[in-house]
Every structure is written in structure tokens, then in C-alpha cells.
Amino acid sequence: MNSPILIRILWVRGLRAFGDGYVSLLLPIYLIELGMNPFQVGIITTATLIGSGIVTLLAGFQAYRFTYKTLLLMATALMAATGFSFATVTEFWPLLLVAFVGTLNPSSGDVSLFLPLEHAVLSRFVEDRQRTAVFVRYSMVGALVAAAGALAAGLPDFAAASIQIDARGALQAMFVLYGITGLLCAAIYATLPKETAATETGTANKARSAPLKKSRKIIFTLAALFSLDAFGGGFVVQSMLALWLFQKFQLSISMAGTIFFWTGIFSALSYLAAIRIANRFGLINTMVFTHLPANILLILLPFMPTLGWAIALLLIRSSLSQMDVPARSSYVMAIVPPEERAAAASMTSVPRSLASAAGPFLAGYLLSISSFGWPLVIAGGLKIIYDLLLLRIFRTVKPPEEGHLNSQENL
């Protein structure tokens, strides 16, 4: 639990989360500052998700050819290039290309190339009973630092008011900071040992990653379900949710940053409960029965008459909606052979990115014709369908550490 490799991964997770926290809020504002409309914002947001999915898919299938260190360093170089490019390019089509090949994350979660690589590394040096706790720590660090990043989204307003810098220049400086963050991540990953494989349940195991074979059917089924969830989630990625709040309640960037700071804090605190719930009721039940009420709240959100009511529902939802994240990651790593974990993580995260890509495009269109919040209603409905299907198909497929739950159910 206190391995130097784990600590380094958590440091990088925190740095990336800080950048993602403010970029997801500033991206729509920056694009509108450049003269683009909500529909174009949705297109660029969609491009970020499609590009991330394709790059992650390639990395997952080719991970067995390289060490994880090499792939992670390549990912940090791409992150740095993305930030510096967004700070200097201002035209729609070049930005669309950069968004497609880069690492920008428009959502509150992690949909980048880093995710399956870091998951595979983490799962290789922890025992089954520690795995969920490690993924909770990983998710919690991301949520807490992303919340701080959301607060940092107010820095351009502060800079424009205090040092008389124009709004565009202040926003571009934040993308430069994103690029510098990528370089810092590279410096940390450069200190990793050449091969990061460690012990598996106490015995040395240097087996390299391999493509999916034994677990192909179950992983493809999970990937299809996760894609349905992600398609719904694409309608409410943080960039588009922020855009809806800007339109519906005429929020400032600083106010939006404060709201998303507190939703991030609530999400982070919920991870602590996720461990206890998963240990008591199992990973699948944790994923489903915390997600369902959160999605009902999402459907209700557009009907709130005031900003205060909307914030209240957002905070309650954030305390429930992310408990499934560490449970989902732990579950996927638990039900596949160790050598197939990189490919499994890729195959379950990539379709999520690709499926969610259509959501911002459609949400941008819907928000360009109405500020009601139809994207939120659609997202909640699709996610509820996913929850019910996941419970129906996988409630009897349990990871190794849940043998005691099988015994209880048979009593």
C-alpha cells in the first residue's frame, strides 16, 4: 500500500487531475472566447473523447510489446504537447485536430491514455483484498486534486482583474500550465524502474502483458455495458454540464469552479464509503445501487427552479455517482488473468471514451436550441438502463475475494 511505485503513480494522478479539473471548465469558455458557438464546442469536446479512445485502444493492444514506463512517458509527452498547442492555436480546424490526437479531458473522470496503463501497473503489485482499497486511494486522490483544479479555473478572472491581462491571454496561460504539468509527470515517471511488474499474491511473476484470450467474452460484454453508461455520460461531461450552468443561470467561471470544487470533495469522500459497501455487499451491488439514485437525481436536475436547488442536487448526486468508479476498476482487474489486465483495462475504458464521444456533440446541439437541460434527462435515462442490465448479467460473477458473499447467499 505504500510502495514507491504506488506513490509515484498517485503523484502523477494528482498532477493530471489538477490539470483536468480546470481544463474541463475552461475549455468551453476558451472556445467561446475564440468566437465559437456551443455546437462547435460540442464537436471539439467529442473529438477529445474519440481521439483518446483510439490512442488508448492502440496502447492497450500493443502494451505487451513495451514496458509500462515507456508507454507512460510517451503519454506524458503527448500531454505536454496538447497543452502548449492549445495555448497557441486559435482556429477551429487546427484545434479540432489537436483535440483529437491530444490528452484533454472534458469530463470529471479520467478517460485518457494513462488510465489503463496505470490500472495495470497498480493491479500487478497488490493482493486481491488490497486491490479495491488501492483503487479507492487512486480515485480519491484524483477527485480531491481535481476539485482543487476546479477552483483554479477562477484564476483567469482573478488575473484579468488584478494585473490587467486580457481574458484570452489568461486562458491561454492556463493551457501552458497544463503543458508544464505534462513535463512534471514525465519527470516523475522517468524515475520508475524499467520493468514495473511486481509480485502477484506473494510470488515472483515477471510475465509480460498479453492480448485478451481467456477473458475475451466477459470483457467484451462488460465493454458493451460500460459503453452504454458512457454514451449517457457523454451528454453530461463536466465541460457540457458547465456550459449548461453558464447558459441556465449565467454563472461566472469562478462560481462554476466553486460548485465543481465542492462536488469533487463530495465525490472524494464517497470513495471512503465505497470500500465498506464493497466489502459488505460486493463490487457489482456497490456499482449498481449507488449509481441508480444518482441517475434519478440527474433527471430531476433540469426541473430545479433556482440555482440553489440545482446546486443541492448536484452535491447529493456527487456523493453517490462516483462510488462505482473504484469498484468498476477493481472488478475488471479481478476477473481476468494478470497477464491480460492491460488489454482488459484498455478494452473496457476505450469503448467508454468512444461511446461517450457522441454525447457532447448531441448535447452541444441540444443546448444551442434550448437551455432546459435535455442532455441531463437523456443521460440519466440511459444510465439507469445500464445499471439494471449490469445487475441482471453480472450479479453472479464475483471476484476471488468475494467468496464469503457466495457462501452467505447459499445459506
C-alpha positions in Angstrom: 0.0 0.0 0.0 3.0 2.3 0.5 5.1 1.0 -2.4 7.3 3.7 -4.1 5.7 2.8 -7.4 2.2 3.4 -6.0 3.3 6.7 -4.5 4.7 7.9 -7.8 1.5 6.9 -9.7 -0.6 8.8 -7.1 1.6 11.9 -7.6 1.1 11.8 -11.3 -2.6 11.0 -10.9 -2.9 14.1 -8.7 -1.0 16.4 -11.2 -3.1 15.2 -14.1 -6.3 15.6 -12.1 -5.4 19.2 -11.2 -5.0 20.0 -14.9 -8.2 18.1 -15.9 -10.1 19.9 -13.1 -9.6 23.4 -14.5 -9.4 22.4 -18.2 -12.8 20.8 -18.2 -14.3 24.1 -17.0 -12.2 26.5 -19.1 -12.4 24.6 -22.3 -15.9 25.7 -23.3 -15.2 29.3 -22.1 -12.0 29.5 -24.0 -13.6 28.2 -27.2 -16.4 30.7 -26.9 -13.8 33.4 -26.3 -12.3 32.4 -29.6 -15.6 33.0 -31.3 -17.1 29.5 -31.4 -20.7 28.5 -30.7 -22.0 25.8 -28.4 -22.3 23.4 -31.3 -18.6 23.8 -32.2 -17.7 23.4 -28.5 -19.5 20.1 -28.6 -17.7 19.0 -31.7 -14.3 19.7 -30.2 -15.2 18.0 -27.0 -16.3 15.0 -28.9 -13.0 15.0 -30.8 -11.1 14.8 -27.5 -13.0 11.7 -26.5 -12.8 9.9 -29.8 -9.1 10.6 -30.1 -8.4 9.5 -26.5 -10.3 6.3 -27.1 -8.4 5.4 -30.3 -5.0 6.1 -28.8 -5.8 4.2 -25.6 -7.1 1.2 -27.7 -3.8 1.1 -29.6 -1.8 1.3 -26.4 -3.8 -1.5 -24.8 -3.3 -3.9 -27.7 0.4 -3.1 -28.0 1.3 -2.8 -24.3 2.8 -6.3 -24.3 5.5 -5.1 -26.7 6.8 -2.3 -24.4 7.4 -1.7 -20.7 4.7 0.4 -19.0 7.4 3.0 -18.3 7.9 3.6 -22.0 4.2 4.0 -22.7 3.7 6.3 -19.7 6.5 8.5 -20.8 5.0 8.7 -24.3 1.7 9.7 -22.8 3.2 12.5 -20.7 4.9 13.9 -23.8 1.6 13.9 -25.6 0.0 15.7 -22.6 2.7 18.4 -22.7 2.3 18.9 -26.5 -1.5 19.2 -26.1 -1.3 22.0 -23.6 1.2 24.0 -25.5 -0.7 23.6 -28.7 -4.0 24.7 -27.3 -2.2 27.8 -25.9 -1.0 28.9 -29.3 -3.6 27.6 -31.8 -6.8 29.6 -32.2 -8.6 28.4 -35.3 -11.4 25.8 -35.2 -10.0 23.1 -37.6 -6.4 23.1 -36.1 -7.9 23.0 -32.6 -10.1 20.1 -33.7 -7.0 18.2 -34.8 -5.1 18.9 -31.6 -8.2 17.8 -29.5 -8.4 14.6 -31.5 -4.8 13.5 -31.0 -4.2 15.1 -27.6 -5.0 14.3 -24.0 -7.5 16.9 -23.0 -10.2 15.5 -20.6 -13.5 17.3 -20.8 -15.1 15.1 -18.0 -14.7 14.9 -14.3 -13.4 11.3 -14.6 -10.3 10.0 -16.3 -10.7 9.0 -19.9 -7.1 9.3 -21.0 -4.4 7.0 -22.3 -2.9 7.0 -18.7 -5.9 5.1 -17.2 -5.5 1.5 -18.5 -1.7 1.7 -18.1 -1.8 2.9 -14.5 -4.5 0.4 -13.6 -2.5 -2.4 -15.0 0.6 -1.3 -13.0 -1.4 -0.9 -9.8 -3.0 -4.3 -10.1 0.2 -6.1 -10.5 1.7 -5.5 -7.1 -1.3 -5.7 -4.8 -3.1 -8.7 -3.4 -6.8 -9.3 -4.2 -8.0 -8.0 -0.8 -6.0 -4.8 -1.2 -7.0 -4.1 -4.8 -10.2 -2.2 -4.1 -8.6 -0.1 -1.4 -5.7 0.8 -3.8 -8.2 1.9 -6.5 -10.2 3.9 -3.9 -7.0 5.7 -3.0 -6.2 6.3 -6.7 -9.7 7.6 -7.4 -9.8 9.7 -4.2 -6.5 11.4 -5.0 -7.9 12.2 -8.4 -11.2 13.6 -7.1 -9.6 15.7 -4.4 -7.0 17.3 -6.6 -9.5 17.7 -9.5 -11.6 19.7 -7.0 -8.7 22.0 -6.4 -8.2 22.2 -10.1 -11.8 23.3 -10.5 -11.1 26.2 -8.1 -8.1 27.1 -10.1 -10.4 27.7 -13.0 -11.1 31.1 -11.4 -7.5 32.2 -11.9 -8.1 33.8 -15.3 -10.8 36.0 -13.9 -8.5 37.0 -11.0 -5.6 37.7 -13.3 -7.7 39.8 -15.7 -8.9 41.9 -12.7 -5.7 42.3 -10.8 -2.9 42.6 -13.4 -5.0 43.9 -16.3 -4.3 40.9 -18.6 -6.9 40.2 -21.3 -9.2 37.3 -20.9 -7.8 35.3 -23.8 -4.3 35.6 -22.6 -5.2 34.5 -19.1 -7.0 31.4 -20.5 -4.1 30.6 -22.8 -1.7 30.8 -19.8 -3.8 28.0 -18.1 -3.2 25.7 -21.1 0.6 26.5 -20.9 0.3 25.4 -17.3 -1.3 22.2 -18.5 1.6 21.5 -20.8 4.1 22.1 -17.9 2.1 19.7 -15.8 2.8 17.0 -18.5 6.5 17.7 -18.2 6.3 17.3 -14.4 4.5 14.0 -14.9 7.3 12.8 -17.3 9.9 13.7 -14.7 8.2 11.5 -12.1 7.7 8.6 -14.4 11.3 8.8 -15.6 12.3 7.5 -12.1 10.3 4.3 -12.4 12.2 1.1 -12.7 12.5 -0.2 -16.3 10.0 -3.0 -15.7 7.3 -2.3 -13.1 6.0 -5.8 -12.7 6.0 -6.9 -9.1 4.8 -9.8 -7.1 1.4 -11.4 -7.5 0.0 -12.7 -4.2 3.5 -13.1 -2.8 5.2 -15.0 -5.7 7.5 -13.5 -8.2 5.9 -13.1 -11.6 7.5 -11.3 -14.5 5.0 -12.3 -17.1 4.6 -9.6 -19.7 1.2 -8.3 -20.7 -0.7 -10.3 -23.4 -3.8 -9.7 -25.6 -7.2 -10.9 -24.4 -7.7 -14.6 -24.8 -9.3 -16.4 -21.8 -11.3 -13.4 -20.7 -12.3 -12.1 -24.1 -16.1 -12.9 -23.9 -16.7 -11.5 -20.4 -14.6 -8.3 -21.1 -16.4 -7.7 -24.4 -19.7 -7.9 -22.6 -18.6 -5.5 -19.9 -17.2 -3.2 -22.5 -20.6 -3.1 -24.2 -22.4 -2.3 -21.0 -19.8 0.3 -20.0 -20.2 1.9 -23.4 -24.0 2.3 -22.8 -23.2 4.0 -19.5 -20.5 6.2 -21.2 -22.8 7.2 -24.0 -25.2 8.6 -21.4 -22.4 10.1 -19.5 -21.2 11.9 -22.7 -24.2 14.2 -22.5 -23.1 15.5 -19.1 -19.3 15.5 -19.2 -18.1 18.3 -17.0 -17.5 20.7 -19.9 -21.0 20.4 -21.1 -22.5 20.4 -17.6 -20.6 23.7 -17.0 -21.9 25.1 -20.3 -25.5 24.3 -19.3 -24.9 26.0 -15.9 -23.5 29.0 -17.7 -26.5 29.3 -20.0 -29.2 28.4 -17.5 -28.0 30.5 -14.5 -25.5 32.9 -16.1 -22.7 31.8 -13.8 -19.2 33.3 -13.7 -16.2 31.0 -14.2 -15.3 31.5 -10.5 -18.7 30.5 -9.3 -18.7 27.4 -11.5 -15.3 26.5 -10.2 -16.5 26.7 -6.6 -19.5 24.5 -7.4 -17.4 21.8 -9.0 -14.8 22.1 -6.2 -17.5 21.0 -3.7 -18.9 18.3 -6.0 -15.3 17.0 -6.3 -14.9 17.0 -2.5 -18.2 15.1 -2.0 -17.2 12.6 -4.6 -13.8 12.1 -2.9 -15.4 11.5 0.5 -17.8 9.0 -1.0 -14.9 6.8 -2.0 -14.3 6.1 1.7 -17.7 4.6 1.9 -17.2 2.6 -1.3 -14.7 0.3 0.4 -17.0 -0.6 3.3 -20.0 -1.1 0.9 -18.0 -3.2 -1.5 -16.6 -5.4 1.3 -20.1 -5.9 2.7 -22.3 -6.2 -0.4 -19.8 -6.9 -3.3 -18.5 -4.8 -6.1 -21.4 -5.3 -8.5 -24.0 -4.3 -5.9 -21.9 -1.3 -5.0 -21.7 -0.2 -8.6 -25.4 -0.5 -9.2 -27.2 0.6 -6.0 -25.1 3.8 -5.6 -25.4 4.7 -9.3 -29.2 4.3 -9.6 -30.3 7.1 -7.2 -27.6 9.4 -8.6 -29.1 9.0 -12.1 -32.6 9.7 -10.8 -31.2 13.0 -9.4 -29.6 13.8 -12.8 -33.0 13.5 -14.5 -34.6 15.8 -11.9 -31.8 18.5 -12.1 -33.2 20.4 -15.2 -36.5 20.9 -13.3 -35.0 22.8 -10.4 -36.4 26.3 -10.4 -33.3 28.1 -8.8 -29.6 27.8 -8.7 -29.7 26.8 -5.0 -31.8 23.8 -5.7 -29.7 22.8 -8.7 -26.5 23.0 -6.5 -28.2 20.9 -3.8 -29.0 18.1 -6.2 -25.5 18.3 -7.8 -23.9 17.9 -4.4 -26.2 15.0 -3.4 -25.6 13.3 -6.7 -21.8 13.8 -6.5 -21.8 11.9 -3.1 -23.3 8.8 -4.9 -22.4 8.9 -8.6 -18.7 8.1 -8.3 -18.7 5.2 -5.8 -18.8 2.8 -8.7 -15.5 4.1 -10.2 -13.0 2.3 -7.9 -15.4 -0.7 -7.7 -15.6 -0.9 -11.5 -11.8 -0.7 -11.9 -11.2 -3.3 -9.2 -13.8 -5.7 -10.6 -12.3 -5.7 -14.1 -8.8 -6.3 -12.8 -10.1 -9.1 -10.5 -11.9 -11.3 -13.1 -9.1 -11.5 -15.7 -5.7 -13.3 -15.6 -2.8 -11.0 -14.6 -1.2 -11.0 -18.0 -4.4 -9.8 -19.7 -5.0 -6.9 -17.4 -3.6 -4.1 -19.6 -5.6 -5.3 -22.5 -8.7 -5.7 -20.3 -8.3 -2.2 -18.9 -8.0 -0.8 -22.4 -10.9 -2.7 -23.8 -13.2 -1.6 -21.0 -12.1 2.0 -21.0 -11.7 2.7 -24.7 -15.3 1.9 -25.7 -16.3 4.2 -22.9 -14.3 7.0 -24.5 -15.6 6.3 -28.0 -19.2 5.8 -26.8 -19.2 9.0 -24.8 -17.8 10.9 -27.7 -21.2 11.3 -29.4 -22.7 12.8 -26.2 -21.0 16.2 -26.2 -21.8 16.6 -29.9 -25.5 16.0 -29.3 -25.5 17.9 -26.1 -24.0 20.9 -27.8 -26.7 20.8 -30.4 -29.5 20.5 -27.8 -28.1 23.4 -25.7 -27.8 25.5 -28.9 -31.6 25.3 -29.3 -32.7 25.2 -25.7 -31.3 25.8 -22.2 -33.7 23.4 -20.5 -31.3 20.6 -19.9 -32.5 17.8 -22.2 -28.9 16.3 -22.2 -29.3 15.7 -18.4 -32.6 13.9 -18.8 -31.3 11.7 -21.6 -28.1 10.9 -19.7 -30.0 9.8 -16.6 -32.3 7.5 -18.5 -29.5 5.8 -20.4 -27.5 5.3 -17.2 -30.5 3.7 -15.4 -30.8 1.2 -18.2 -27.1 0.4 -17.9 -27.4 -0.2 -14.1 -30.3 -2.6 -14.5 -28.5 -4.6 -17.3 -25.3 -4.8 -15.3 -27.1 -6.2 -12.3 -29.0 -8.7 -14.4 -26.0 -10.1 -16.2 -23.1 -10.0 -13.7 -24.7 -10.3 -10.3 -23.4 -13.9 -10.1 -19.9 -13.3 -11.5 -17.9 -12.5 -8.4 -14.2 -11.7 -8.0 -12.0 -14.1 -5.9 -12.1 -12.1 -2.7 -15.9 -12.3 -2.6 -16.1 -16.0 -1.8 -17.6 -15.2 1.6 -20.5 -13.5 -0.2 -21.2 -16.6 -2.3 -21.3 -18.6 1.0 -23.8 -16.1 2.6 -26.1 -16.2 -0.5 -26.2 -20.0 -0.4 -27.3 -20.1 3.3 
